[in-house]
């Protein structure tokens, strides 16, 4: 895979696929474990308050609170988990494709 298109499109496709996979995983987790999902949202809210609450001027805190939401924190956690699982599942494929041919005559 030495073409420029492959070097640009394949990583982008992996990121998009992991975003979709993270959303599906969050939806399935929400459907099957609503109590645990509620706990995740509460934990993310307390994490947001601990990290971003009260330390910033009001002008910046309003922007930070708009960008860092409980839903986004939980979703990004699922996306990171999806990236890890996807990487572990594709690791044997990448190793198989990356094998170099053995020389015919050893010197």
ZAMARGU-4260 file (C-alpha; in steps of 0.2 Angstrom, whole numbers, plus 5000, padded with zeros to 4 digits):
<rodrens>
0) 5000/5000/5000 | 5011/5014/4994 | 4999/5024/4984 | 4994/5041/4991 | 4976/5037/4990
5) 4978/5022/5001 | 4988/5031/5014 | 4975/5044/5016 | 4959/5035/5014 | 4962/5019/5024
10) 4966/5029/5040 | 4951/5040/5038 | 4940/5025/5034 | 4946/5017/5051 | 4942/5033/5061
15) 4925/5034/5053 | 4922/5016/5056 | 4927/5017/5074 | 4915/5032/5076 | 4901/5022/5069
20) 4906/5007/5079 | 4907/5017/5095 | 4889/5025/5092 | 4882/5007/5089 | 4891/5000/5105
25) 4884/5015/5115 | 4867/5012/5108 | 4868/4993/5112 | 4875/4996/5129 | 4861/5009/5133
30) 4848/4997/5127 | 4854/4982/5137 | 4861/4991/5152 | 4851/5007/5156 | 4857/5008/5174
35) 4875/5006/5170 | 4873/5019/5156 | 4865/5031/5169 | 4880/5028/5180 | 4892/5032/5166
40) 4883/5048/5162 | 4884/5053/5181 | 4902/5049/5182 | 4906/5059/5166 | 4896/5074/5174
45) 4906/5073/5190 | 4922/5071/5180 | 4918/5087/5170 | 4914/5097/5185 | 4930/5091/5194
50) 4941/5095/5178 | 4932/5111/5172 | 4922/5119/5185 | 4927/5134/5194 | 4944/5136/5188
55) 4941/5146/5172 | 4934/5164/5169 | 4915/5164/5165 | 4919/5168/5147 | 4929/5153/5144
60) 4919/5141/5156 | 4903/5144/5145 | 4913/5138/5130 | 4920/5123/5139 | 4904/5118/5146
65) 4896/5119/5128 | 4910/5108/5121 | 4913/5096/5135 | 4896/5087/5139 | 4892/5071/5148
70) 4886/5063/5132 | 4901/5067/5122 | 4913/5061/5136 | 4904/5044/5137 | 4903/5043/5118
75) 4921/5047/5116 | 4925/5033/5129 | 4915/5021/5118 | 4925/5027/5102 | 4941/5024/5111
80) 4936/5007/5116 | 4930/5003/5099 | 4947/5009/5092 | 4956/4998/5104 | 4945/4982/5100
85) 4946/4986/5081 | 4965/4987/5082 | 4967/4971/5092 | 4956/4962/5079 | 4965/4969/5064
90) 4983/4966/5072 | 4984/4948/5064 | 4979/4955/5047 | 4991/4969/5047 | 5005/4957/5053
95) 5000/4945/5039 | 5001/4959/5026 | 5017/4966/5032 | 5027/4950/5030 | 5042/4952/5019
100) 5047/4938/5007 | 5061/4927/5012 | 5076/4928/5001 | 5079/4912/4991 | 5097/4910/4995
105) 5104/4914/5012 | 5121/4921/5012
</rodrens>
